[in-house]
Amino acid sequence: MILTSLLTTVYLSALVGLAIYGWLGLVTLGLYARYRHEHHEQPDWDGLEAPPVTVQLPLYNERYVVARLIRAVAALDYPADRLQIQIIDDSTDDTTERAHRLVASYRRQGLDISLIHRTQRSGFKAGAMALATQEARGEFLAIFDADFRPPPDFLRRTIPHFLTSPRLGVVQTRWTHLNDDDSLLAGAQALALDKHFVIEQTVRHRVRLFPKFNGTAGVWRRACLEEAGGWQPDTLCEDLCASTRALLGGWEFRFLPQVTAPAELPNTIGAYRNQQARWAKGSTQCLRKYARRIISSPRLTRGARLYGLLNMASYATSILLILLLLLQVPLLYVSIPFSPLMIPLSIAGLGQPLLFLMSQQALYGNWRWRSLRRLPLLLLTAIGLSPTIGRAVLEALLERQGTFARTPKNGDHPVPAVEYKLPFDWIVFVELFLAAYAATGLILAIVHGRLAPLFFLLSCFLGFGYVLFLTLKEQTSFQTVAAPKKNKY
């Protein structure tokens, strides 16, 4: 009886933890409905003197997209004598050589473009950005990761906002997608990003609920970044780290959803796994680093503090989900009466899916079809990646720094690119175990006539099984492509 009570208490506690984020989604949905029509007018560029701008392009082994990125930035519509472009390169492959050829060509055309190459990745991306910023001459710093292709009018639509708002420190634009129709996985990622940018970023900035910079496709006022302490390498989310310090310092942020920057989505489950793990670990590291300062900040409202802390801690929901699954099977043997508490907890589960649907409705005329195709797969992928994300959260809590694992991009190169094959990750054995465990729970639920947990157990079985299938399929694909190289020699 004591063990049963303990298991039930832990189970309900985990369920409440997940429900909090469901209710947070419903609150976000309500705030979006109220504030979505507010927007910042585009300042008139005429009559404004163009300030010096430095565009920074951090790279690490990006041979398939480096040319696309540099050409897009070189085509920016901005006075050439006020524009500086920095290629910030830590590559160990021929990315450096490819970038050097383009830099030399554009320099001959009169563009102020330079290549800063490091042979050691000290501080990873943050370290590279900090070094380059010392040599930047711009009053404003625009940042684009390798997978982006900024439109020519990007600076003309962002820089004027700074010139009319002296305390504006950061402008963030909306990410769009170059390859969301390439695969079901890419489509699911696009849905997740649309929800974040269309709904969550709109609410964060317009209601001043802990706005943030997303690391790329945005512009910093250099004075803001320097006052906030610059780029610091002690977290894997240097963007969230810097923007948190700027926000605590009283700087203003602005999100421009009407200004878009297309980007390439990870096209393999391994690349997506790396990206999500890095974001989860970095966000949790920032929570450890800034929780006390956020709680005690006199510049933030209570709502902003709570919203910021909950979002930094959101990746812990992966651990709660696994805990629910592990407890579900032993609880199948115990007859637990239905509790009225389950009703509001169940309703809360609608919060996050509704945000996905609302983002699609705001962007696309065929939003119903897009949502029907992509939302189920996104939810299954989120379940399947929970061991990876949970591990990243635990590593951050245990203060294991780790390395900055890049997200491979392939551009127009056939997938998969053997050169960027990611190492085998033992976490697949955890996914295999959880898929088998969920299948066992399904059988037990059917045998015992317990219908209530069937949907959850089936979702877990399909989610872990789907991610496991994609992982093993990719490993086989890499081996198939790589095999001829071994035979040739």
C-alpha positions as CSV (number, residue, x, y, z in Angstrom):
1,M,0.0,0.0,0.0
2,I,2.8,2.4,0.8
3,L,4.6,1.6,-2.4
4,T,1.4,2.1,-4.3
5,S,0.8,5.4,-2.7
6,L,4.4,6.5,-3.5
7,L,4.1,5.4,-7.2
8,T,0.8,7.2,-7.5
9,T,2.1,10.4,-6.0
10,V,5.2,10.4,-8.2
11,Y,3.0,9.7,-11.3
12,L,0.6,12.5,-10.5
13,S,3.5,14.9,-9.7
14,A,5.0,14.2,-13.2
15,L,1.6,14.6,-14.8
16,V,1.1,18.0,-13.0
17,G,4.5,19.0,-14.2
18,L,3.6,18.3,-17.8
19,A,0.2,19.9,-17.3
20,I,1.9,23.2,-16.2
21,Y,3.3,23.5,-19.7
22,G,0.0,22.6,-21.2
23,W,-1.6,25.5,-19.3
24,L,1.3,27.7,-20.2
25,G,0.4,27.0,-23.8
26,L,-3.2,28.0,-23.2
27,V,-2.1,31.2,-21.6
28,T,0.2,31.9,-24.5
29,L,-2.6,31.2,-26.9
30,G,-4.9,33.7,-25.1
31,L,-2.1,36.4,-25.1
32,Y,-1.5,35.9,-28.7
33,A,-5.1,36.3,-29.6
34,R,-5.1,39.6,-27.7
35,Y,-1.9,41.1,-29.0
36,R,-1.3,39.5,-32.4
37,H,-2.6,42.6,-34.3
38,E,-0.1,44.9,-32.7
39,H,3.0,45.6,-34.7
40,H,5.9,47.9,-35.1
41,E,5.6,50.3,-38.0
42,Q,8.5,50.1,-40.4
43,P,10.5,53.4,-39.9
44,D,11.0,55.4,-43.1
45,W,14.6,54.8,-44.4
46,D,14.6,58.1,-46.3
47,G,16.5,60.8,-44.4
48,L,18.3,58.3,-42.1
49,E,22.0,58.0,-42.4
50,A,23.1,54.4,-42.8
51,P,25.3,53.5,-39.7
52,P,28.2,51.1,-40.1
53,V,27.1,47.5,-39.9
54,T,29.2,44.3,-39.5
55,V,27.6,41.1,-40.8
56,Q,29.1,38.1,-39.0
57,L,29.0,34.5,-40.4
58,P,30.2,31.9,-38.0
59,L,31.2,28.6,-39.8
60,Y,32.4,25.2,-38.8
61,N,32.8,22.6,-41.6
62,E,30.1,23.9,-43.9
63,R,31.4,23.0,-47.4
64,Y,28.0,22.5,-48.9
65,V,26.4,25.8,-47.9
66,V,29.3,28.3,-47.4
67,A,29.0,29.6,-51.0
68,R,25.3,30.1,-50.8
69,L,25.6,32.0,-47.5
70,I,28.4,34.3,-48.6
71,R,26.8,35.1,-52.0
72,A,23.5,36.0,-50.2
73,V,25.3,38.3,-47.7
74,A,27.4,39.9,-50.5
75,A,24.1,40.8,-52.2
76,L,22.7,42.7,-49.2
77,D,21.3,46.1,-50.3
78,Y,23.3,48.4,-48.1
79,P,25.9,51.1,-48.8
80,A,29.2,49.3,-49.4
81,D,31.2,51.9,-47.5
82,R,29.1,51.2,-44.4
83,L,29.1,47.4,-44.6
84,Q,31.7,45.0,-43.3
85,I,31.4,41.2,-43.7
86,Q,33.3,38.8,-41.4
87,I,33.6,35.1,-42.2
88,I,34.3,33.6,-38.8
89,D,35.7,30.1,-39.6
90,D,36.7,27.3,-37.3
91,S,36.6,24.6,-40.1
92,T,38.9,21.6,-40.3
93,D,37.9,20.6,-43.8
94,D,37.9,22.5,-47.2
95,T,35.3,25.0,-46.1
96,T,38.1,27.4,-45.4
97,E,39.5,27.1,-48.9
98,R,36.1,27.6,-50.5
99,A,35.4,30.6,-48.3
100,H,38.8,32.1,-49.1
101,R,38.2,32.0,-52.8
102,L,34.9,33.8,-52.5
103,V,36.4,36.4,-50.1
104,A,39.2,37.1,-52.5
105,S,36.7,37.5,-55.4
106,Y,34.5,39.9,-53.5
107,R,37.4,41.9,-52.2
108,R,38.5,42.5,-55.8
109,Q,35.0,43.9,-56.4
110,G,35.5,46.4,-53.5
111,L,33.5,44.7,-50.8
112,D,34.9,44.9,-47.2
113,I,34.9,41.2,-46.5
114,S,37.4,39.2,-44.5
115,L,38.1,35.6,-43.4
116,I,39.0,35.0,-39.7
117,H,40.2,31.4,-39.4
118,R,41.0,29.8,-36.0
119,T,42.9,26.5,-35.7
120,Q,41.6,25.8,-32.2
121,R,37.9,25.9,-31.3
122,S,38.4,27.5,-27.9
123,G,35.0,28.6,-26.6
124,F,33.4,27.2,-29.7
125,K,31.0,29.6,-31.4
126,A,31.0,32.1,-28.6
127,G,34.8,32.2,-28.6
128,A,34.9,32.7,-32.3
129,M,32.3,35.5,-32.2
130,A,34.1,37.2,-29.3
131,L,37.3,37.2,-31.2
132,A,35.7,38.6,-34.4
133,T,33.8,41.3,-32.6
134,Q,37.1,42.8,-31.4
135,E,37.9,43.4,-35.1
136,A,34.4,44.5,-36.1
137,R,33.9,48.2,-37.1
138,G,30.1,48.1,-37.2
139,E,27.9,50.0,-34.7
140,F,25.4,47.1,-35.3
141,L,26.2,43.4,-35.6
142,A,24.0,41.2,-37.9
143,I,24.5,37.4,-37.4
144,F,23.7,34.6,-39.8
145,D,24.5,30.9,-39.3
146,A,25.6,28.8,-42.2
147,D,22.2,27.4,-43.0
148,F,20.6,30.8,-43.7
149,R,20.1,32.8,-46.9
150,P,19.2,36.4,-45.9
151,P,17.2,38.4,-48.4
152,P,18.8,41.5,-50.0
153,D,16.6,44.0,-48.1
154,F,17.3,42.4,-44.6
155,L,19.4,45.3,-43.3
156,R,17.2,48.0,-44.7
157,R,14.2,46.5,-42.9
158,T,15.9,46.0,-39.5
159,I,18.5,48.8,-39.0
160,P,16.0,51.7,-39.1
161,H,14.3,50.3,-36.0
162,F,17.5,50.9,-34.0
163,L,17.8,54.5,-35.3
164,T,14.4,55.5,-33.9
165,S,14.7,53.6,-30.6
166,P,17.9,54.4,-28.7
167,R,17.4,51.7,-26.0
168,L,16.6,49.0,-28.6
169,G,19.4,46.4,-28.2
170,V,18.2,43.5,-30.3
171,V,16.1,42.9,-33.3
172,Q,15.0,39.3,-34.1
173,T,13.4,38.3,-37.4
174,R,11.3,35.2,-38.2
175,W,12.9,32.1,-39.6
176,T,11.4,30.5,-42.7
177,H,12.3,27.3,-44.4
178,L,14.2,26.3,-47.5
179,N,13.5,22.6,-47.5
180,D,10.4,21.9,-45.3
181,D,8.9,19.9,-48.2
182,D,11.9,17.6,-48.6
183,S,10.8,15.1,-46.0
184,L,8.3,14.3,-43.3
185,L,11.0,15.1,-40.7
186,A,11.7,18.5,-42.2
187,G,8.0,19.3,-42.3
188,A,7.6,18.4,-38.6
189,Q,10.6,20.7,-37.7
190,A,9.1,23.5,-39.7
191,L,5.8,23.2,-37.7
192,A,7.7,23.4,-34.4
193,L,9.6,26.5,-35.5
194,D,6.5,28.2,-36.9
195,K,4.9,27.8,-33.5
196,H,7.9,29.3,-31.7
197,F,8.3,32.3,-34.0
198,V,4.7,33.1,-34.9
199,I,3.1,32.5,-31.5
200,E,5.7,32.4,-28.7
201,Q,8.1,35.1,-30.0
202,T,5.2,37.4,-30.7
203,V,3.9,37.0,-27.1
204,R,7.4,37.2,-25.6
205,H,8.1,40.5,-27.3
206,R,4.8,42.3,-27.4
207,V,3.8,41.4,-23.8
208,R,7.4,41.7,-22.6
209,L,7.4,38.2,-21.3
210,F,11.2,37.6,-21.4
211,P,11.9,38.2,-25.1
212,K,15.1,36.5,-26.5
213,F,17.5,36.4,-29.4
214,N,17.5,33.2,-31.3
215,G,21.2,33.1,-32.2
216,T,20.9,34.0,-35.9
217,A,18.9,36.1,-38.4
218,G,19.0,39.0,-36.0
219,V,20.9,42.2,-35.3
220,W,22.5,43.4,-32.1
221,R,23.4,47.0,-31.1
222,R,27.0,46.6,-30.4
223,A,26.8,48.8,-27.3
224,C,24.1,46.5,-25.9
225,L,26.2,43.4,-26.4
226,E,29.3,44.9,-24.9
227,E,27.4,46.3,-21.9
228,A,25.9,42.9,-21.3
229,G,29.3,41.3,-21.2
230,G,29.8,40.1,-24.7
231,W,29.8,36.5,-25.9
232,Q,30.5,34.1,-23.1
233,P,31.5,30.4,-23.7
234,D,30.3,28.8,-20.5
235,T,26.9,27.6,-22.0
236,L,26.0,25.9,-25.3
237,C,23.3,28.5,-25.9
238,E,25.5,31.7,-26.2
239,D,22.5,33.4,-27.7
240,L,20.1,32.9,-24.8
241,C,23.0,33.6,-22.4
242,A,23.8,37.0,-24.0
243,S,20.1,38.0,-24.5
244,T,19.3,37.2,-20.9
245,R,22.1,39.5,-19.6
246,A,20.9,42.2,-22.0
247,L,17.3,41.9,-20.8
248,L,18.4,42.0,-17.1
249,G,20.4,45.1,-18.0
250,G,17.3,46.9,-19.1
251,W,17.7,46.8,-22.9
252,E,14.7,46.5,-25.2
253,F,14.1,43.7,-27.7
254,R,11.9,43.8,-30.8
255,F,10.6,40.9,-33.0
256,L,9.8,41.6,-36.6
257,P,7.6,38.7,-37.9
258,Q,7.2,40.4,-41.2
259,V,10.9,40.3,-41.9
260,T,11.9,36.7,-42.8
261,A,15.2,34.8,-43.3
262,P,15.0,31.5,-45.0
263,A,17.1,28.6,-43.6
264,E,17.8,25.0,-44.2
265,L,16.3,22.5,-41.7
266,P,18.3,19.5,-40.5
267,N,17.5,16.7,-42.9
268,T,18.6,13.7,-40.9
269,I,17.4,12.5,-37.5
270,G,21.0,12.5,-36.3
271,A,21.5,16.2,-37.1
272,Y,18.1,17.0,-35.6
273,R,19.1,15.0,-32.5
274,N,22.3,17.0,-32.1
275,Q,20.5,20.3,-32.5
276,Q,17.8,19.6,-30.0
277,A,20.3,18.2,-27.4
278,R,22.5,21.3,-27.8
279,W,19.5,23.6,-27.3
280,A,18.2,21.6,-24.3
281,K,21.6,21.6,-22.6
282,G,22.3,25.2,-23.3
283,S,18.9,26.3,-22.1
284,T,19.3,24.3,-18.8
285,Q,22.8,25.8,-18.3
286,C,21.3,29.3,-18.7
287,L,18.7,28.3,-16.1
288,R,21.4,27.3,-13.6
289,K,23.4,30.4,-14.4
290,Y,20.6,33.0,-14.2
291,A,17.7,31.7,-12.2
292,R,18.6,33.7,-9.0
293,R,19.2,36.9,-11.0
294,I,15.9,36.5,-12.9
295,I,13.9,35.8,-9.7
296,S,15.4,38.9,-8.0
297,S,15.4,41.3,-11.0
298,P,13.6,44.6,-10.3
299,R,13.3,45.3,-14.1
300,L,11.1,42.3,-14.9
301,T,7.5,41.8,-13.9
302,R,6.5,38.7,-12.0
303,G,4.9,37.3,-15.1
304,A,8.0,37.8,-17.2
305,R,10.2,36.2,-14.5
306,L,7.9,33.2,-14.3
307,Y,7.5,32.9,-18.1
308,G,11.3,33.1,-18.6
309,L,12.1,30.5,-16.0
310,L,9.4,28.1,-17.2
311,N,10.7,28.3,-20.8
312,M,14.3,27.8,-19.8
313,A,13.2,24.7,-17.8
314,S,10.9,23.4,-20.5
315,Y,13.2,20.7,-21.8
316,A,12.8,18.9,-18.5
317,T,9.4,17.8,-19.7
318,S,11.2,15.0,-21.6
319,I,12.3,13.5,-18.3
320,L,8.8,13.8,-16.9
321,L,7.4,12.0,-20.0
322,I,9.8,9.1,-19.5
323,L,9.0,8.9,-15.9
324,L,5.3,8.7,-16.7
325,L,6.0,5.8,-19.0
326,L,8.1,3.9,-16.5
327,L,5.5,4.3,-13.8
328,Q,2.6,3.3,-16.1
329,V,3.3,-0.4,-16.2
330,P,3.5,-1.0,-12.5
331,L,0.4,1.1,-12.0
332,L,-1.5,-1.1,-14.4
333,Y,-1.5,-3.8,-11.7
334,V,-3.0,-1.4,-9.2
335,S,-6.6,-0.4,-9.4
336,I,-6.7,3.4,-9.0
337,P,-10.1,5.1,-9.1
338,F,-10.5,8.0,-11.6
339,S,-9.7,11.3,-9.9
340,P,-11.4,14.6,-10.8
341,L,-7.9,16.0,-10.9
342,M,-7.4,14.2,-14.2
343,I,-10.0,16.4,-15.9
344,P,-8.0,19.8,-15.8
345,L,-4.8,17.9,-16.4
346,S,-6.2,16.3,-19.5
347,I,-7.6,19.7,-20.8
348,A,-4.1,21.2,-20.3
349,G,-2.8,18.7,-22.7
350,L,-4.5,20.6,-25.5
351,G,-2.4,23.7,-24.9
352,Q,0.7,23.0,-26.9
353,P,-1.1,21.3,-29.9
354,L,-3.4,24.3,-30.2
355,L,-0.3,26.6,-30.5
356,F,0.9,24.6,-33.5
357,L,-2.5,24.8,-35.2
358,M,-2.8,28.5,-34.6
359,S,0.7,29.2,-36.1
360,Q,-0.3,27.3,-39.3
361,Q,-3.6,29.2,-39.5
362,A,-1.7,32.5,-39.2
363,L,0.7,31.6,-42.0
364,Y,-0.9,29.4,-44.6
365,G,-4.1,29.2,-46.4
366,N,-3.9,25.3,-46.5
367,W,-3.2,25.2,-42.8
368,R,-5.6,22.3,-42.1
369,W,-3.8,20.0,-44.5
370,R,-0.4,21.1,-43.4
371,S,-1.3,20.5,-39.7
372,L,-2.9,17.1,-40.5
373,R,0.2,15.9,-42.2
374,R,2.8,17.3,-39.8
375,L,1.5,17.6,-36.3
376,P,1.1,13.8,-35.5
377,L,4.7,13.2,-36.7
378,L,6.0,16.1,-34.8
379,L,4.5,14.9,-31.5
380,L,5.8,11.4,-32.1
381,T,9.3,12.7,-32.9
382,A,9.2,14.8,-29.7
383,I,8.4,11.7,-27.7
384,G,11.1,9.7,-29.5
385,L,13.8,12.3,-28.8
386,S,13.0,12.5,-25.1
387,P,15.9,10.3,-24.0
388,T,18.3,12.5,-26.0
389,I,16.9,15.7,-24.5
390,G,16.6,14.2,-21.0
391,R,20.2,13.2,-21.1
392,A,21.2,16.7,-22.2
393,V,19.2,18.3,-19.3
394,L,20.8,15.9,-16.8
395,E,24.3,16.7,-18.1
396,A,23.6,20.4,-17.7
397,L,22.3,19.9,-14.1
398,L,25.4,17.9,-13.3
399,E,27.6,20.7,-14.8
400,R,29.1,18.5,-17.6
401,Q,30.1,21.1,-20.2
402,G,30.6,18.9,-23.2
403,T,31.4,20.1,-26.7
404,F,29.4,22.3,-29.2
405,A,28.1,19.6,-31.6
406,R,27.4,21.2,-35.0
407,T,24.3,20.5,-37.0
408,P,25.4,19.2,-40.4
409,K,23.9,21.0,-43.4
410,N,23.9,19.5,-46.9
411,G,22.6,22.3,-49.2
412,D,22.0,20.8,-52.6
413,H,24.3,17.9,-51.9
414,P,22.6,14.4,-52.0
415,V,21.6,13.1,-48.6
416,P,23.3,11.7,-46.6
417,A,26.7,13.4,-46.9
418,V,29.2,10.8,-45.8
419,E,31.8,13.4,-44.8
420,Y,29.5,14.7,-42.1
421,K,28.4,11.3,-40.7
422,L,27.7,11.6,-37.0
423,P,29.0,9.0,-34.6
424,F,26.7,6.2,-33.4
425,D,24.9,7.3,-30.2
426,W,24.3,4.7,-27.5
427,I,21.0,6.5,-26.7
428,V,19.4,4.3,-29.3
429,F,19.5,1.4,-26.9
430,V,17.5,3.5,-24.5
431,E,15.0,4.2,-27.2
432,L,14.8,0.5,-28.0
433,F,14.2,-0.4,-24.4
434,L,11.5,2.3,-24.0
435,A,9.7,1.2,-27.2
436,A,9.7,-2.4,-25.9
437,Y,8.6,-1.2,-22.5
438,A,5.7,0.7,-24.0
439,A,4.7,-2.3,-26.1
440,T,4.7,-4.4,-23.0
441,G,2.4,-1.8,-21.3
442,L,0.1,-1.9,-24.3
443,I,-0.3,-5.7,-24.0
444,L,-0.9,-5.5,-20.2
445,A,-3.4,-2.7,-20.6
446,I,-5.4,-4.7,-23.1
447,V,-5.2,-7.9,-21.1
448,H,-6.4,-6.1,-17.9
449,G,-9.1,-4.1,-19.8
450,R,-7.5,-0.8,-18.9
451,L,-8.4,1.6,-21.7
452,A,-7.3,4.9,-20.2
453,P,-3.6,4.5,-20.8
454,L,-3.8,3.0,-24.2
455,F,-3.4,6.3,-26.2
456,F,-0.3,7.3,-24.1
457,L,1.3,3.9,-24.4
458,L,0.7,3.6,-28.1
459,S,2.1,7.2,-28.7
460,C,5.2,6.2,-26.7
461,F,5.6,3.0,-28.7
462,L,5.2,4.7,-32.0
463,G,7.4,7.7,-31.0
464,F,10.4,5.7,-29.7
465,G,10.0,3.2,-32.5
466,Y,9.9,5.9,-35.2
467,V,13.0,7.7,-34.1
468,L,14.8,4.4,-33.6
469,F,13.8,3.4,-37.2
470,L,15.1,6.6,-38.7
471,T,18.4,6.3,-36.8
472,L,19.1,2.8,-37.9
473,K,18.0,3.6,-41.5
474,E,20.4,6.6,-41.6
475,Q,23.3,4.4,-40.3
476,T,22.6,1.9,-43.0
477,S,22.4,4.7,-45.6
478,F,25.7,6.1,-44.6
479,Q,27.4,2.7,-44.8
480,T,25.9,2.0,-48.2
481,V,27.2,5.3,-49.6
482,A,30.6,4.9,-47.9
483,A,31.2,1.3,-49.0
484,P,32.4,2.0,-52.6
485,K,35.2,4.3,-51.2
486,K,36.5,1.4,-49.1
487,N,36.4,-1.0,-52.1
488,K,38.2,1.4,-54.4
489,Y,41.3,1.2,-52.3
